[in-house]
Amino acid sequence: MAESNDNWYKITKLKYYLYVIQENISVVHPVYTNDPLNLYLLLGDDTALLIDTGCGLSPLRPIVDKLKGERKLIVLNSHTHWDHVFGNEQFEEVYVHENEAFTVSRPYDLSYSKEIFGEHYANRNFSIPPAKIIKKLRDGDSFDLGKIMVRVIHAPGHSSGSICLLTNTGELFTSDVAYYGDQFLPRRRFFPIVLDTLSKLMQICEEHESLELYPSHRQTPCDKSLLIDLYSGISNIEKLWDTRQKNELFNAYYVQDEKFRYYIM
């Protein structure tokens, strides 16, 4: 694995066609413990695909342009939480699932949480501009990058428009749907949606042996045991519910086990 660093990003060449570009979101506020954030760049023969645009605190476009060379560029948001979309303004056009397209089609308002975002985004008046063009994705959409095919999998639960990406080269990009670290979950009555998504991803792993999982936070790559561990942990939250504690910054309860801490939003 070839690695390089600039003042903000750590850039690692995982395969001859795959880079991970990492940044630490704890810099924004220490309440965010899921370092690093993993942005991925896939290089096909003709086209490059950038998965997520990060926190927007340092120029990402020059790094991507250098790595992709003369290839065309597709930019995609795995979902629209702040740490995945604040660099959208650096790109002309961004794809996002249709359920969340409206969120990033207008300036992203951070004024609701100045306590968290104040130090880094006050000079932008707590407003992050969108990309100029937002294009909608649906389950089953695909991209041909030139020998690398990428299929969109709608994976609701973490958010209504969360997606994962499956390649013909053996990668499953799980975004924030599955990673080792603090989990941000919907209210308990929506857990069946989360579990259905994890079941779908586990089935994909059964159908495609030796898939490598590439999450958007912390350890990368992982294997299918990540999905099994997370499914088991979320299924057990009800038994841990009496141990819950309150996080005031997130205005959410959390419980934890040996592998995860679960924030129920």
C-alpha positions in Angstrom: 0.0 0.0 0.0 1.5 3.3 -1.1 0.8 6.2 1.3 1.2 9.9 1.1 0.1 12.9 3.2 -0.7 16.5 2.6 -1.6 19.0 5.4 -5.0 17.5 5.8 -5.6 14.2 4.0 -3.8 10.9 4.1 -3.9 9.2 0.7 -3.4 5.5 0.4 -3.3 3.4 -2.8 -5.1 0.2 -1.8 -5.1 -1.3 -5.3 -3.8 -0.2 -8.6 -7.4 1.2 -9.3 -8.4 2.2 -5.8 -7.4 5.0 -3.4 -8.7 5.9 0.0 -8.5 9.6 1.0 -8.8 10.0 4.7 -9.4 12.9 7.0 -10.1 13.1 10.8 -13.6 14.4 11.7 -12.7 14.7 15.4 -10.9 17.9 14.4 -14.3 19.4 13.9 -15.4 18.4 17.4 -14.1 15.6 19.7 -17.6 14.2 20.1 -17.0 12.6 16.7 -14.9 9.6 17.3 -15.1 7.7 14.0 -11.7 8.7 12.7 -10.7 8.4 10.0 -13.4 9.3 7.5 -12.7 7.2 4.3 -13.4 8.8 0.9 -12.8 6.4 -2.0 -11.6 7.0 -5.5 -12.1 4.2 -8.1 -10.2 4.5 -11.3 -11.6 2.8 -14.4 -10.0 2.9 -17.8 -12.2 5.8 -18.9 -13.8 7.3 -15.8 -13.1 7.8 -12.1 -15.7 7.6 -9.3 -15.3 9.6 -6.1 -17.4 8.3 -3.2 -18.2 11.2 -0.9 -16.6 14.6 -0.6 -15.9 14.9 3.1 -15.9 17.8 5.6 -15.0 20.6 3.1 -12.2 22.0 5.4 -9.4 21.5 2.9 -9.4 21.5 -1.0 -10.2 18.0 -2.2 -10.6 18.7 -5.9 -6.9 19.2 -6.6 -6.1 15.8 -5.0 -8.8 14.0 -7.0 -7.8 15.7 -10.3 -4.2 14.6 -9.8 -5.0 11.0 -9.0 -7.6 10.6 -11.8 -5.4 12.0 -14.6 -7.3 12.5 -17.9 -10.3 10.3 -16.9 -13.8 11.7 -16.6 -15.1 12.1 -13.1 -18.3 11.0 -11.4 -18.9 12.3 -7.9 -21.3 10.5 -5.6 -22.6 11.0 -2.1 -23.3 7.8 -0.1 -25.8 9.8 1.9 -26.2 13.4 3.0 -24.8 13.6 6.5 -22.5 16.6 6.9 -19.1 14.7 6.9 -19.9 13.2 3.5 -21.1 16.2 1.5 -19.4 19.4 2.6 -17.0 19.2 -0.3 -19.8 19.0 -2.8 -19.4 22.7 -3.7 -15.9 21.9 -5.2 -17.5 19.8 -7.9 -19.9 20.8 -10.7 -22.2 17.7 -10.4 -22.9 15.2 -7.7 -25.1 12.1 -7.6 -27.2 11.2 -4.5 -30.1 8.9 -3.8 -33.5 10.4 -4.8 -34.7 10.2 -1.1 -32.0 12.7 -0.1 -31.5 14.8 -3.2 -33.4 17.8 -1.8 -31.1 18.0 1.2 -28.0 18.7 -0.9 -29.7 20.7 -3.6 -29.7 23.8 -1.4 -27.2 25.3 1.1 -26.6 23.0 4.1 -27.6 24.8 7.3 -25.4 24.3 10.3 -26.9 27.0 12.5 -28.8 24.4 14.5 -25.5 23.2 16.2 -23.1 26.1 16.5 -21.6 24.5 19.6 -20.3 21.7 17.5 -19.5 23.4 14.2 -18.6 26.9 15.4 -14.8 26.8 15.3 -14.6 25.7 11.7 -17.7 26.9 9.9 -18.5 30.2 11.5 -16.6 32.0 8.8 -19.0 30.5 6.3 -22.0 31.8 8.2 -22.8 28.1 9.0 -24.0 27.6 5.5 -22.3 25.1 3.0 -23.2 25.6 -0.7 -24.2 22.6 -2.8 -22.8 21.4 -6.0 -24.2 23.2 -9.1 -26.0 20.1 -10.3 -27.5 17.4 -8.2 -28.5 14.1 -10.0 -30.7 11.5 -8.5 -29.8 7.8 -8.0 -32.1 4.8 -7.6 -31.6 1.3 -6.5 -30.0 -0.8 -9.3 -28.5 2.1 -11.1 -25.0 1.4 -12.5 -21.9 3.1 -13.7 -19.4 1.8 -16.3 -16.0 3.2 -15.5 -14.2 1.2 -18.1 -13.6 -2.5 -17.0 -15.0 -1.6 -13.6 -18.8 -1.8 -13.2 -20.4 -0.2 -10.1 -24.0 -1.0 -9.0 -26.0 1.1 -6.6 -27.7 -0.7 -3.7 -30.3 1.3 -1.8 -29.5 0.6 1.9 -31.9 2.6 4.2 -31.6 2.6 7.9 -28.7 4.9 8.8 -30.5 7.4 6.7 -33.4 7.1 4.2 -31.2 7.5 1.2 -28.1 5.6 2.3 -26.5 3.6 -0.5 -23.9 1.0 -0.8 -21.9 0.2 -4.0 -21.0 -3.2 -5.4 -18.3 -3.6 -8.0 -17.5 -6.4 -10.5 -13.9 -6.3 -9.1 -14.9 -7.6 -5.6 -15.5 -4.5 -3.5 -18.6 -3.6 -1.5 -18.5 0.0 -0.3 -20.7 0.0 2.8 -20.7 3.7 3.5 -22.1 4.5 7.0 -24.4 1.5 6.8 -21.7 -0.7 8.3 -18.4 0.1 10.0 -16.6 -0.6 13.3 -17.2 2.5 15.5 -20.0 4.6 16.9 -23.2 3.8 15.2 -25.9 6.4 14.5 -29.2 4.6 14.4 -32.9 5.7 13.9 -35.4 5.3 16.6 -36.0 1.8 17.9 -39.2 1.3 15.9 -37.2 1.6 12.7 -34.6 -1.0 13.6 -36.3 -3.6 11.4 -35.3 -1.4 8.4 -31.7 -1.4 9.5 -31.7 -5.1 10.0 -33.3 -5.8 6.7 -30.6 -3.8 5.0 -27.8 -5.7 6.8 -29.5 -8.9 5.9 -29.5 -7.9 2.2 -25.8 -7.1 2.4 -25.1 -10.4 4.0 -26.9 -12.1 1.2 -24.8 -10.3 -1.3 -21.7 -11.5 0.4 -23.0 -15.0 0.2 -23.6 -14.6 -3.5 -20.2 -13.1 -4.2 -17.6 -15.0 -2.3 -14.4 -13.2 -1.1 -16.0 -9.7 -1.3 -14.0 -7.1 0.5 -16.0 -4.5 2.5 -14.9 -0.8 2.4 -16.6 1.3 5.1 -16.7 5.1 5.3 -15.2 5.2 8.8 -12.3 3.6 10.7 -11.0 0.2 9.7 -10.8 -0.5 6.0 -11.0 -3.0 4.4 -13.2 -5.4 6.4 -14.8 -8.7 5.7 -18.4 -10.0 6.0 -18.0 -10.5 9.8 -18.5 -6.8 10.1 -22.1 -7.2 8.9 -22.7 -10.2 11.2 -21.3 -8.4 14.2 -23.4 -5.3 13.6 -26.6 -7.3 12.9 -26.1 -9.2 16.2 -25.3 -6.1 18.1 -28.3 -4.1 16.9 -30.6 -7.1 17.6 -29.3 -7.1 21.2 -29.9 -3.4 21.9 -33.3 -4.0 23.5 -31.6 -6.1 26.2 -29.1 -3.3 26.9 -31.7 -0.6 26.9 -31.8 -0.2 30.7 -28.1 0.7 30.6 -28.6 3.6 28.3 -27.0 7.0 28.9 -27.7 10.4 27.4 -25.4 12.4 25.1 -26.4 16.0 25.4 -24.6 17.2 22.3 -26.4 14.7 20.1 -29.5 14.8 22.2 -29.6 11.1 22.0 -29.4 8.0 24.2 -26.7 5.5 23.7 -25.8 1.9 24.7 -22.7 0.0 24.0 -21.3 -3.5 23.9 -17.8 -4.9 23.3 -17.6 -3.8 19.6 -19.9 -0.8 19.1 -21.5 2.2 20.8 -25.0 2.7 19.4 -26.6 6.2 19.4 -30.3 6.1 18.9 -31.3 9.3 17.3 
